[in-house]
Amino acid sequence: MEHSRIKIGIVDDDLLFVQLLKNYIENSGIYQVVVTAKSGCHFLAEEDCGSLDILILDLRMANGDGLDVMSALAQREIQTKIVVLSSFYRRSFMGQMLKMGAHAFLSKEIELEELLTVLNTVYHTGHYFSSEQIDAMRGQLSNKLPEFHSFSKNELTEREVEVLRLVCQQMSTKEIADSLFISPKTVETHKTNLMIKTGVKNMAGLVIYAVQNSIIDANEIVLLDK
């Protein structure tokens, strides 16, 4: 049914691109594009801008770019998952994108079918990383990203560490629940406690925390490449 579809927003100043992407996404039968905007300012003025499941966001636009939108959503404490889709893609920007609140960072050269895979992964697990991005983050983690000091790995419970390791394997809440023989609600509680203890704002931040604190090696992170 229409109301049960995953709600998507698209912010990009290429109107033809937006229309083509909207049609393709909605033809999947899973997603409903409820908001489109040609700039960050136009999007933030939309009444439904805070009710989306996923926002597909360009970086460079006149009248409010992607970074402006991410900052505004963070200040409003809006939980929409952000997929940055840009022709100005650089792997070296991955650390900054995560710090700004992006849940995935993609080039516009991505295949449309793969984009649907990324959207599904982000919706169910909270983040998406490619193998190239993991390689780039290995170099950025030690030098450019801030340390998380709120709690050390020794102050996480054994169950929280188990949940964190499965998050890094890009398991959904249901898959984690089935693996640990607990309820999905309990998994969500553990995720919330992990974010409070570590001071991060999303699942991508938890992955970075896990790598920085040697809870999981970057090579162990499950990737969903083609």
VMD Tcl script that draws the C-alpha trace (Angstrom):
set ca {
  {0.00 0.00 0.00}
  {1.15 3.54 -0.75}
  {1.22 4.71 2.85}
  {3.55 1.88 3.84}
  {6.27 2.83 1.39}
  {9.58 4.19 2.62}
  {9.46 7.98 2.41}
  {12.19 9.57 0.30}
  {13.24 13.16 -0.33}
  {15.48 14.33 -3.19}
  {17.38 17.61 -3.09}
  {19.26 18.48 -6.29}
  {19.39 21.48 -8.60}
  {19.26 19.32 -11.74}
  {15.50 19.13 -12.26}
  {15.69 16.54 -15.05}
  {17.88 14.32 -12.89}
  {15.43 14.64 -10.00}
  {12.45 13.65 -12.14}
  {14.22 10.66 -13.69}
  {15.47 9.49 -10.29}
  {12.05 9.96 -8.72}
  {10.39 7.84 -11.43}
  {12.98 5.08 -11.14}
  {12.84 4.92 -7.36}
  {9.04 4.86 -7.21}
  {8.83 2.17 -9.90}
  {10.55 -0.18 -7.45}
  {7.31 -0.25 -5.46}
  {9.19 0.14 -2.18}
  {9.77 3.89 -2.01}
  {7.61 6.98 -2.25}
  {9.27 10.29 -3.11}
  {7.29 12.77 -1.01}
  {9.58 15.80 -1.24}
  {11.74 17.20 -4.04}
  {13.64 20.49 -3.89}
  {16.15 22.32 -6.07}
  {18.20 23.75 -3.19}
  {18.88 23.33 0.49}
  {16.84 26.41 1.39}
  {13.85 25.19 -0.61}
  {14.04 21.81 1.09}
  {14.31 23.17 4.62}
  {11.22 25.31 3.97}
  {9.18 22.22 3.05}
  {6.62 21.18 5.63}
  {7.54 17.49 5.28}
  {11.32 17.95 5.42}
  {11.54 16.37 8.88}
  {9.29 13.36 8.25}
  {11.40 11.47 5.72}
  {12.99 8.08 6.15}
  {15.83 8.84 3.73}
  {17.04 12.06 2.10}
  {19.04 11.86 -1.15}
  {21.12 15.02 -1.09}
  {23.41 16.77 -3.57}
  {26.43 18.61 -2.20}
  {26.87 21.64 -4.45}
  {23.79 23.79 -5.02}
  {23.13 27.50 -5.08}
  {20.91 28.87 -2.30}
  {21.85 26.32 0.34}
  {24.20 23.42 -0.35}
  {24.22 19.91 1.09}
  {26.40 20.80 4.06}
  {23.92 23.52 5.04}
  {21.11 20.97 4.99}
  {23.03 18.45 7.11}
  {23.90 21.12 9.67}
  {20.29 22.30 9.86}
  {18.90 18.78 10.27}
  {21.44 18.03 13.02}
  {20.47 21.21 14.88}
  {16.80 20.26 14.65}
  {17.67 16.71 15.84}
  {15.88 15.22 12.85}
  {16.61 11.48 12.48}
  {16.27 11.23 8.68}
  {19.00 9.07 7.14}
  {21.07 11.08 4.65}
  {22.48 9.63 1.43}
  {24.79 12.18 -0.17}
  {24.77 11.66 -3.96}
  {27.11 14.04 -5.73}
  {29.22 14.55 -8.85}
  {31.69 16.19 -6.45}
  {32.52 12.83 -4.89}
  {35.94 12.26 -3.36}
  {36.89 9.33 -1.11}
  {39.02 11.74 0.88}
  {35.82 13.53 1.96}
  {34.38 10.39 3.57}
  {35.44 11.31 7.10}
  {33.92 14.78 6.83}
  {30.66 13.41 5.42}
  {30.31 11.03 8.37}
  {31.10 13.78 10.86}
  {28.42 15.94 9.24}
  {25.82 13.17 9.62}
  {25.76 11.40 6.25}
  {24.82 7.72 6.35}
  {26.20 7.06 2.85}
  {28.34 9.03 0.41}
  {28.01 8.16 -3.27}
  {29.10 9.33 -6.70}
  {26.45 10.18 -9.29}
  {28.17 7.64 -11.52}
  {26.59 4.87 -9.43}
  {24.33 2.40 -11.24}
  {20.65 2.93 -10.47}
  {20.19 -0.69 -9.39}
  {23.09 -0.34 -6.96}
  {21.56 2.88 -5.61}
  {18.45 0.93 -4.64}
  {20.67 -1.57 -2.81}
  {22.34 1.29 -0.93}
  {18.97 2.82 0.01}
  {17.77 -0.53 1.33}
  {20.99 -1.03 3.32}
  {20.87 2.45 4.82}
  {17.20 2.10 5.75}
  {17.66 -1.24 7.51}
  {21.17 -0.93 9.00}
  {21.74 2.82 9.27}
  {24.83 3.11 7.03}
  {26.54 1.95 3.87}
  {30.29 1.71 3.18}
  {32.07 0.46 0.06}
  {35.45 -1.27 0.26}
  {37.16 1.81 -1.24}
  {35.59 4.02 1.43}
  {36.78 1.69 4.20}
  {40.29 1.92 2.78}
  {40.07 5.71 2.75}
  {38.75 5.83 6.32}
  {41.64 3.73 7.60}
  {43.93 6.61 6.76}
  {41.57 9.27 8.07}
  {40.64 7.70 11.39}
  {44.02 8.12 13.04}
  {44.73 11.67 11.90}
  {41.65 13.61 10.96}
  {38.65 12.34 12.86}
  {38.12 13.35 16.49}
  {38.54 10.80 19.25}
  {35.42 9.72 21.13}
  {36.06 10.11 24.86}
  {32.66 9.66 26.50}
  {33.18 5.99 27.36}
  {35.92 3.49 26.78}
  {35.32 0.07 25.26}
  {35.74 -1.43 28.74}
  {32.65 0.46 29.93}
  {30.38 -1.09 27.33}
  {28.52 -4.19 28.47}
  {29.29 -7.53 26.87}
  {25.90 -7.48 25.13}
  {26.45 -3.94 23.84}
  {29.76 -5.02 22.34}
  {28.03 -7.99 20.68}
  {25.40 -5.67 19.20}
  {28.06 -3.22 18.07}
  {30.02 -5.92 16.25}
  {26.87 -7.03 14.42}
  {26.07 -3.42 13.50}
  {29.50 -3.31 11.88}
  {28.48 -6.37 9.84}
  {25.58 -4.31 8.44}
  {22.95 -6.55 10.01}
  {19.43 -5.19 10.34}
  {17.73 -4.90 13.73}
  {15.76 -8.09 13.04}
  {18.88 -9.99 11.98}
  {20.70 -8.92 15.14}
  {17.71 -9.92 17.25}
  {17.57 -13.36 15.62}
  {21.33 -13.85 16.00}
  {21.35 -12.97 19.71}
  {17.94 -14.49 20.52}
  {16.54 -11.20 21.82}
  {13.68 -8.99 20.70}
  {14.06 -6.22 18.07}
  {12.97 -3.73 20.73}
  {15.86 -4.85 22.96}
  {18.27 -4.42 20.04}
  {17.03 -0.86 19.51}
  {17.53 -0.18 23.21}
  {21.12 -1.42 23.02}
  {21.73 0.76 19.94}
  {20.38 3.80 21.75}
  {22.54 3.09 24.80}
  {25.59 2.65 22.55}
  {25.04 6.05 20.94}
  {24.55 7.69 24.34}
  {27.69 6.10 25.79}
  {29.92 6.77 22.79}
  {28.54 10.23 22.02}
  {27.92 9.50 18.33}
  {24.78 10.43 16.40}
  {24.19 7.54 14.02}
  {25.13 3.97 13.10}
  {28.01 5.16 10.93}
  {29.48 6.88 13.97}
  {29.25 3.63 15.91}
  {31.26 1.86 13.22}
  {33.97 4.51 13.45}
  {33.97 4.19 17.24}
  {34.32 0.41 16.98}
  {37.33 0.72 14.66}
  {39.01 3.46 16.71}
  {38.66 1.48 19.92}
  {39.75 -1.85 18.40}
  {36.38 -3.48 19.03}
  {36.45 -4.56 15.41}
  {39.17 -4.39 12.78}
  {38.33 -2.39 9.65}
  {38.97 -5.54 7.60}
  {36.10 -7.29 9.45}
  {33.45 -4.78 8.39}
  {30.99 -6.47 6.06}
  {30.72 -4.71 2.71}
  {27.96 -4.90 0.12}
  {29.91 -4.33 -3.09}
  {28.70 -5.49 -6.46}
}
mol new
graphics top color blue
foreach p $ca { graphics top sphere $p radius 0.5 }
foreach p [lrange $ca 0 end-1] q [lrange $ca 1 end] { graphics top cylinder $p $q radius 0.2 }
display resetview
